Amino acid sequence: MRRMLNRINDFLDKYVLPWPVRFLTFRFVILATISLLIPLIVFAANTSLVLMINSYLNTMSVAVSSIVLLYATISEMRQKRIAELQEQRAQEDHEHIIATNDLVMRALANQYEEFQDLKELLSVQQGIAYQREPSLVVPDLRTLHAQGVARFDKGRGAKLVDQNLKKNLITLGLQGENASTDERNIW
């Protein structure tokens, strides 16, 4: 059922809805609609003309409001998805940086150990006693992060996006099964 509704929505978005949008955003139609306000005032005594113009203006108002609401809703859903993808990308980049830093720190610790071995070998060859220095400790960047280890929890990005975006009943209705029951019951 959900798949069928998605196909219908896709068809409407691609083939049907662009036509009213093109018609309603055509500059001549906008100017003609605005210019109808003048006869509405001038011919106020002619009831049938006033009712006809008023019906047209009401219809245009409803059509424009519906289209604006639809596209605002679609835009909000896209923005939420973009925010989730950006947070996911940032999380992946951060994990990559931490892994790279870990490899660099291990290489430095390995080089430090090799230098200690060389110093010990040189001191043995020269007959000098050598005291090895303690090994380097490789810090864990996750514990050094200002937000702590919780910064790296899976799903944290989606929770932050949900907390920081305003809940909209229409977008939650369009998301359907993707929206949690708490989100749908906010009203």
N, C-alpha and C positions, 0 to 999 in steps of 0.2 A: 504494500500500500504506500509506504513512504517513498519507495523508488519510483512508483508511478507519479506521485505528486511532484517529485523532483524533476521528472521528465516533462511534466506539464509546465512547471515553473520555468524550466530552461527554454521550452518552446515559446512561452509567452514573453520571456525576457528577450529572446532573439528575434522573433518575427512579429509580435503583436504590439507590445508596449512601446517600442521606439516610434511608431507612427503617431500616437496621440502626443507624445513628447515633442516630436518634430512640429506637429501642427500647433500645439500650444506655445511653443517657444519661437514660432515664426514671427518676426517683428511686425509684419502687417496685421496679423491676427491680434497681437497685443495692442497695437495702435487702434484698430477697429473696435476692440472691446472697451478700451478706455474712452474712445470717442462716443460710445453709446451712452455714456453718462450725461452728455449734453442734451440729447433728445429726451432723456428720462426727466430732466429738470424742466426743459422748455415745454414739453407736451404733457405736463403733469395732469392736466384735465382729461386727457384721452386715456381712459382706464385700460382699454384693451391693449394699446401700444405700451403703456407702462408695465402691464403684467407680462407682456411678451418679452420686453427688454429685460425685465427683472428675472424672468425664468431663465433666459439665456445667461445672464450674469451669474445667477445662482448655480447653474449647471457648470459653467466655466470655473467658478470658484471651487466647487466640489471636485471637479476633475483635476485641477491644479493642486489642490490640497492633497488629494489621494496620491498623485504622482510624486509630489515632494516627500510625503511620508514614506512611500515605498522606497524611493531612492535613498532617503536618509537611513532607513532601516537596513537596506542592503549595504550601504557604506559603513554603517556601524558594525555590521557583522564582519565585513572585510577588514576593518581597522582592528577589530579584536583578534582576528586570525593573524594579521600582520604582526601585532604585538606579541602574540604567542610564538610565532616563528622567530621574531627577533630575540626573544628571551631564550628560546631553545638554541639559537645560533650563538648567543653570548655564552650560554652554559657550555656548549661544545668547544668554543674558542678558549674559554677559561680552563676547561679540562685539558685541552691540548697544551696550553701554556704551562700548566702545572706539570704535565708529563714531560715536556721538554726541559723545564727547569730541573725536574728530578734527575733526568739523564745527565744534564750538565753538572749538577752537584755530585752525582756519583762518579762522573769522569774526573772531576776535580779531586774528589776524595781518593780515587785510584791513583791519580798523578801524585798526590801528596804522599801516599804510601810508597810509591815507587821512588820518590825523592828521599824518603826516609831510608829505604833499602840502599840506595846509592850512597847516602851519607854514611850509613853503617859500614858498607863495603869499603869505602875510602878510608874510614877511620881504622878499620881492621888492617888494611894494607899499610897504613902509616904507623900502626901500633898504638893508636890512641883509643882510649875508652870512649864509647859514644853512648849517650843516653837517648833513646828514642822518645820523641815527643808524642803526646797522645793523638790518636786519630781524630780527624775532623768529624763532627756530627752533622749529618745532612738534615736540615730542618724540613718539617712537613709544612708546605705552604697552606694547606687547608686549615691548620690550627692557627696560622698567623693572620688569616683573613679577619678583617674588622667585624664581620657578621658571624664569625665562628664557623664551625663545621656545618652548621645548619644551612649555610649558603649553598652547599653542594647537594642537598637533598633532591631526589627526583620528584618532579611535579611541583617544585617550589615556584617556578616561573609561572605556571598556569594559575596557581593560587594568587600570586601577586597581581596578575592581569585581572583576575576576577574581583579582587579586593579594590583595585584602583579604577575600574570602569563602572560607570553608572549602570544600574540594572534597568533594562527596558523590556516591558511586558511583550511588546510586539516582536522584538528580536528573539526573546526567549521562546515565544510561541512558534516562530519560524524555525528555530533550532530543533524543536520537538524533543525527540528522544535524547539529543545531546545535552540538553539542559537538565540540571539536577532538579529534584523535586523541591528542594529549598529555594532555588532560584525561581521556579514557576509559582511558588506559593508566597512570594513577597507581597502580593497585593492582597 
